[in-house]
Amino acid sequence: MTVTEKNIISTFKTFLRSYSLSSRETIYKKVGKSKKTNSKIKEEDFFKTFGSFSDNKSAEEIISNLKNQRNFKTKEITF
């Protein structure tokens, strides 16, 4: 278990303590049920979240729009 995972679990435990006993039992049951189902995301489903979007504009128009929308700060930062 990674340090991040340990921190998440610790925070979740602290969060659960603020709920009533009946609420915590309901949460535990739901977590137990979700654990029994195969919740792993298939690799192909993961890669479906990436990709192109449909637009009638050409690539050059999209690039031009992106470049024109850039906002650079000209304020000097002093330390």
C-alpha positions as a Markdown table, in Angstrom:
| # | Residue | x | y | z |
|---|---|---|---|---|
| 1 | Met | 0.0 | 0.0 | 0.0 |
| 2 | Thr | 1.3 | 3.4 | -1.0 |
| 3 | Val | 1.7 | 6.4 | 1.3 |
| 4 | Thr | -1.1 | 8.1 | -0.6 |
| 5 | Glu | -3.4 | 5.2 | -0.1 |
| 6 | Lys | -2.7 | 5.1 | 3.6 |
| 7 | Asn | -3.5 | 8.8 | 3.9 |
| 8 | Ile | -6.7 | 8.4 | 2.0 |
| 9 | Ile | -7.8 | 5.6 | 4.3 |
| 10 | Ser | -6.8 | 7.6 | 7.4 |
| 11 | Thr | -8.8 | 10.6 | 6.2 |
| 12 | Phe | -11.8 | 8.4 | 5.3 |
| 13 | Lys | -11.8 | 6.8 | 8.8 |
| 14 | Thr | -11.8 | 10.3 | 10.3 |
| 15 | Phe | -14.6 | 11.3 | 8.0 |
| 16 | Leu | -16.7 | 8.2 | 9.0 |
| 17 | Arg | -16.4 | 9.0 | 12.7 |
| 18 | Ser | -18.6 | 12.1 | 12.2 |
| 19 | Tyr | -21.5 | 9.9 | 11.1 |
| 20 | Ser | -24.0 | 8.1 | 13.2 |
| 21 | Leu | -23.6 | 4.3 | 13.8 |
| 22 | Ser | -26.5 | 3.5 | 11.5 |
| 23 | Ser | -25.1 | 5.7 | 8.7 |
| 24 | Arg | -21.7 | 4.0 | 9.1 |
| 25 | Glu | -23.2 | 0.6 | 8.9 |
| 26 | Thr | -25.0 | 1.5 | 5.7 |
| 27 | Ile | -21.8 | 2.8 | 4.2 |
| 28 | Tyr | -19.9 | -0.4 | 5.2 |
| 29 | Lys | -22.6 | -2.5 | 3.5 |
| 30 | Lys | -22.4 | -0.5 | 0.3 |
| 31 | Val | -18.6 | -0.7 | 0.3 |
| 32 | Gly | -18.8 | -4.4 | 0.9 |
| 33 | Lys | -21.2 | -4.9 | -2.0 |
| 34 | Ser | -19.1 | -2.8 | -4.3 |
| 35 | Lys | -16.0 | -4.8 | -3.3 |
| 36 | Lys | -17.7 | -8.0 | -4.4 |
| 37 | Thr | -18.4 | -6.7 | -7.9 |
| 38 | Asn | -15.6 | -6.4 | -10.5 |
| 39 | Ser | -14.9 | -2.7 | -10.3 |
| 40 | Lys | -11.7 | -2.8 | -12.2 |
| 41 | Ile | -11.8 | -0.7 | -15.3 |
| 42 | Lys | -10.9 | -2.6 | -18.3 |
| 43 | Glu | -8.0 | -1.3 | -20.2 |
| 44 | Glu | -10.1 | -0.7 | -23.4 |
| 45 | Asp | -12.7 | 1.3 | -21.4 |
| 46 | Phe | -9.8 | 3.4 | -20.0 |
| 47 | Phe | -8.5 | 4.2 | -23.4 |
| 48 | Lys | -12.0 | 5.1 | -24.7 |
| 49 | Thr | -11.9 | 8.1 | -22.4 |
| 50 | Phe | -9.1 | 9.6 | -24.6 |
| 51 | Gly | -9.4 | 10.6 | -28.2 |
| 52 | Ser | -10.6 | 13.1 | -30.6 |
| 53 | Phe | -13.7 | 15.3 | -30.6 |
| 54 | Ser | -15.9 | 16.1 | -33.6 |
| 55 | Asp | -15.8 | 19.7 | -34.9 |
| 56 | Asn | -16.4 | 21.2 | -38.3 |
| 57 | Lys | -13.3 | 23.4 | -38.0 |
| 58 | Ser | -10.0 | 22.5 | -39.6 |
| 59 | Ala | -7.0 | 21.7 | -37.4 |
| 60 | Glu | -5.4 | 25.0 | -38.4 |
| 61 | Glu | -8.5 | 26.9 | -37.3 |
| 62 | Ile | -8.6 | 25.1 | -33.9 |
| 63 | Ile | -4.9 | 25.8 | -33.4 |
| 64 | Ser | -5.3 | 29.5 | -34.3 |
| 65 | Asn | -8.2 | 29.8 | -31.9 |
| 66 | Leu | -6.2 | 28.2 | -29.1 |
| 67 | Lys | -3.3 | 30.5 | -29.7 |
| 68 | Asn | -5.5 | 33.6 | -29.9 |
| 69 | Gln | -7.1 | 32.7 | -26.5 |
| 70 | Arg | -3.8 | 32.6 | -24.6 |
| 71 | Asn | -3.4 | 35.1 | -21.9 |
| 72 | Phe | 0.1 | 35.8 | -20.7 |
| 73 | Lys | 0.8 | 37.9 | -17.7 |
| 74 | Thr | 3.2 | 40.8 | -18.1 |
| 75 | Lys | 3.3 | 41.7 | -14.5 |
| 76 | Glu | 6.8 | 41.5 | -13.0 |
| 77 | Ile | 7.2 | 39.3 | -10.0 |
| 78 | Thr | 9.5 | 40.7 | -7.3 |
| 79 | Phe | 10.9 | 38.7 | -4.4 |
